[in-house]
C-alpha cells in the first residue's frame, strides 16, 4: 500500500506516542510503501464495492420510505441488499436489520432485550474479554438496575459453556459471548453455548464482527438469536452494520423517531452503505474457499517466524483455534506503545489493543483477563492480515519487529 506525505516545517509538541507517530510520519517528504497489518481495525473498501455503491449517491437517491417512484426504486435496492445479506448468512430477510455500525448492532440487541424484558427479567451474562461495545453496554445496564454476571475465561481466552449453564438464572434475559475475539483471535464455542441457552430458554447474542467474511457463517448452525456484523471488516464501507435477530426473538427499538427497519431502528436508511455491505459480504463468501487457506497459512508463517527469531515471544490466544488472520504476541521488556510507534516508523501498521489517551496507556482488558503477569500485559502487539497480504510483507514485518525488539528491549 503506497502513501504520500508532504513536508512540514516543524513537529508539534505531542501528548502521546500515537500523536508523535503521526507527527513524525507527516515530517517525511517522500512516498513510502506501508505494510498494513491492522485489518482487524478496518479494511479498505474494495474498488468493485465502491463502484456498486456509487449510483446510490447520485442517481438512485430516493428515500426508501417515500411512496413515489424515485423512493420505491431506492426501496427495491434496499430490499435486495437485505435479501442478499440474509441468504449469505442463512437467515430470512425479515431477520436482517441495518444499523450504523457493529457497535450499534450490539447495543440494539443488548439494550433492546433489556427493554423488552424490563420488569420481568433483569439478569445479563457476558464475558471478561468482550468488545467494549458489549462490556460498556452491559455496565450501563447495570447502572440502570440490571444484574450483571461477567464470566472469566481461560488462559487462551475461551469461556466454558458449562460456566454459562451454571450462571443462567430464571431472571436471565440474555447471554452475550463474542464469536471471535478482536484482539487475540480466540474462537468461542458459540454453537455449544447456543445449545445451552436454547435448553434454558434464554436468548443468546454474539458479536461476529471479526468472524464474518473470515470464516463460514451460518446463523442456523450457531444456535444464535442475535448476531452483529459490520461492513468495514470485510472490505465494505464504514458506517453500516447489521443485526440479525431470529424470528421470534423479541427486542425493543433503542432509536426513536420513525418506523424504518420495521420499527426497530428509526432514521433514513444508509442505502449506499447497505448495498456496499451486501456486495462486500457476497464477494467475501464467494472467495472464502481460496482466501481462508491462504491467509491461514500466512498467519502460521508469521507465528512461526516470530517464535523462531525473537526470544521470549509469547503467543496470546490459542495456536490453532483462532481467527485465520489474527496474530497477537507479547514481548516482555518491550512496551506495546513503543512497539507500535517504532513499527509505524519502519513502515508497518499494527496495533496494541491498549487504550492510549492523553499520554496514558492502559493494558488491554482482554490480555488482562487471561491472567498474565504485568510485563506480558504491557507488551502485547496485534498483527492482523488481509486478503492482499503477501509472504514478502510477512517477512518484512518480522525483519522490522526483530530490529525493533533488539533496540528497545530493556
JORA-V233444 format. One record per run of one state. SS is the DSSP state (A for helix, B for strand, O for the rest). FROM is the first residue (numbers start at 0). TO is the last residue. If there is no record, write none. Layout:
{{SS;FROM;TO} {SS;FROM;TO}}
This chain:
{{O;0;0} {B;1;3} {O;4;15} {A;16;25} {O;26;29} {B;30;32} {O;33;33} {B;34;35} {O;36;36} {B;37;37} {O;38;45} {A;46;57} {O;58;67} {A;68;88} {O;89;91} {A;92;94} {B;95;98} {O;99;100} {A;101;116} {O;117;121} {B;122;126} {O;127;130} {A;131;142} {O;143;145} {B;146;150} {O;151;159} {A;160;166} {O;167;170} {B;171;175} {O;176;178} {B;179;179} {O;180;184} {B;185;186} {O;187;188} {A;189;199} {O;200;201} {B;202;206} {O;207;210} {B;211;211} {O;212;213} {B;214;214} {O;215;224} {B;225;229} {A;230;232} {O;233;239} {B;240;244} {O;245;258} {A;259;262} {O;263;269} {A;270;308} {O;309;311} {B;312;314} {O;315;320} {B;321;321} {O;322;324} {B;325;330} {O;331;334} {A;335;344} {O;345;346} {B;347;348} {O;349;349} {B;350;350} {O;351;353} {B;354;356} {O;357;358} {B;359;361} {O;362;363} {A;364;368} {O;369;372} {A;373;376} {O;377;378} {B;379;383} {O;384;389} {A;390;407} {O;408;409}}
